[in-house]
C-alpha cells in the first residue's frame, strides 16, 4: 500500500488500508454489506493522526476550497464529458488536443 | 485550454480492476515514483444508492521543466491533488475526479477517469484532463505551460498503464495464493 504524506501516520494507515481492501473485495463488491463498520476504529485513528499533519502544513485550507469546487460533481453526472469525448475517440488512444 | 485524452483496455474483470485501483500507487507499481503518498480523507457509502464515495489526497513529487520553475518560482518539489471517487457496484462503474491543489491560481488541471466493464474479463479505462493556464499575460506563455503539462500527462499515462498492469498481475497472483491457503485450511 502507498505511504502517508505524514510518516508518523504510516503504520495506522497501512492497517486501515488492509482492512478496507479486505472489506471492499470480500463484502462490498459482493453486495453483502454497505457499512464498513469493521474498519471504522482504524479509520478514526488514522484520521486523528492525519488531520494534525494536514493542519500543520496548511493543506486543510486548500482542501476546503477544492471540496467547494467539487460539490457539483457529487450531485450531477461528471462523466457526461467523458462519454462525449469517448464517442469521437479511437480505442486505446492517447492524445493532447485543443479545447 | 488543452485537453488530454486516453483510453486503455485491461484484460481483467471490473471487480479485479476496481479492487487493484486502490493499490495503484503501492509498492507493486514500479512506474509511479512521482506519486509519493496517497491519503484517504473521507469514505462513506450512500445508504440510498449504495455508491461508495472516497476523498483522497495525492502527494506528488515531480520536477517541473526548468523554464516553468524560473517563471513561477518557489518550491516546486511537492504538489497536491484532491481526488473524489465514486464506485457504483450496481452499474459497475468507478468514476474519479481530480484537481490540483497546488499552484491553483496559476493553472487549473481537472481530470476525470472512468473504469467500466467491456465484458466479464475486460475493463475499459477512460481518462480525460482539462488543462487551463490562468496566469495573465502572454498567450505564448500560457500555451507553453499547457503544452508542457499535457506532455507530462502523456508521459505519466504511459507509465501509469505499465505500472497498473503490474499491480493487476500481482493482485491476481496474491488473490489466487490466498484462495489456495483458505482451501487448505478448510480441508
Contacts between the chains, C-beta under 8 A, distances in Angstrom:
chain1	res1	chain2	res2	distance
A	1	B	23	5.9
A	1	B	26	4.8
A	1	B	27	7.8
A	2	B	23	7.5
A	2	B	25	4.4
A	2	B	26	5.1
A	2	B	35	7.1
A	2	B	37	6.3
A	2	B	38	4.2
A	3	B	36	6.8
A	3	B	37	4.9
A	3	B	38	7.8
A	4	B	37	5.6
A	4	B	39	5.4
A	5	B	36	7.5
A	5	B	37	4.0
A	5	B	39	5.8
A	5	B	57	7.0
A	5	B	59	4.5
A	6	B	39	7.9
A	9	B	39	7.8
A	13	B	39	7.1
A	13	B	40	8.0
A	16	B	40	7.5
A	17	B	22	7.6
A	17	B	23	7.8
A	17	B	40	7.8
A	20	B	22	7.3
A	20	B	40	7.8
A	20	B	43	7.5
A	21	B	19	7.0
A	21	B	22	5.8
A	21	B	23	7.0
A	24	B	19	6.2
A	24	B	22	6.7
A	24	B	52	7.9
A	25	B	15	7.5
A	25	B	19	4.7
A	28	B	45	7.5
A	28	B	52	6.6
A	28	B	87	8.0
A	28	B	89	6.7
A	29	B	15	5.5
A	29	B	18	7.3
A	29	B	19	7.2
A	29	B	89	5.8
A	31	B	50	8.0
A	31	B	89	6.6
A	34	B	45	4.7
A	34	B	47	6.5
A	34	B	50	6.1
A	35	B	45	6.5
A	36	B	43	7.1
A	36	B	45	7.1
A	43	B	40	7.7
A	43	B	43	7.0
A	46	B	40	7.5
A	50	B	39	5.8
A	50	B	41	7.7
A	54	B	57	7.6
A	59	B	57	7.0
A	59	B	80	6.2
A	59	B	101	7.1
A	62	B	80	6.7
A	62	B	82	7.8
A	62	B	101	4.3
A	62	B	102	7.7
A	62	B	104	7.6
A	63	B	41	7.0
A	63	B	57	7.1
A	63	B	82	6.2
A	63	B	101	7.0
A	65	B	101	8.0
A	65	B	104	7.7
A	66	B	82	4.0
A	66	B	99	5.9
A	66	B	101	5.8
A	67	B	55	7.6
A	67	B	82	7.6
A	69	B	99	6.5
A	70	B	82	7.3
A	70	B	84	5.2
A	70	B	97	6.6
A	70	B	99	7.3
A	73	B	84	6.1
A	73	B	97	5.0
A	74	B	53	7.4
A	74	B	84	7.3
A	78	B	95	6.3
A	78	B	97	5.3
A	78	B	112	6.0
A	79	B	93	7.7
A	79	B	95	5.3
A	79	B	112	6.6
A	79	B	114	5.3
A	81	B	112	6.2
A	81	B	128	6.7
A	82	B	112	5.3
A	82	B	114	5.4
A	82	B	126	5.4
A	82	B	128	5.6
A	85	B	3	7.7
A	85	B	5	5.6
A	85	B	126	7.7
A	85	B	128	5.2
A	86	B	7	7.3
A	86	B	126	5.7
A	89	B	5	5.9
A	89	B	7	6.0
A	90	B	7	7.9
A	91	B	7	6.1
A	91	B	9	6.9
A	92	B	7	5.6
A	92	B	8	6.1
A	92	B	9	6.4
A	93	B	5	6.6
A	93	B	6	6.9
A	93	B	7	5.4
A	94	B	5	7.6
A	94	B	6	4.8
A	94	B	7	7.8
A	94	B	154	6.2
A	94	B	157	6.0
A	94	B	158	7.4
A	95	B	4	7.2
A	95	B	5	5.6
A	95	B	6	7.6
A	96	B	2	5.8
A	96	B	3	7.5
A	96	B	4	5.4
A	96	B	147	7.3
A	96	B	150	3.9
A	96	B	151	6.8
A	96	B	153	7.4
A	96	B	154	6.2
A	97	B	2	7.0
A	97	B	3	5.1
A	97	B	4	7.8
A	97	B	5	7.0
A	98	B	1	7.9
A	98	B	2	6.8
A	98	B	3	7.3
A	99	B	1	3.9
A	99	B	2	6.7
A	99	B	3	5.3
A	99	B	130	7.0
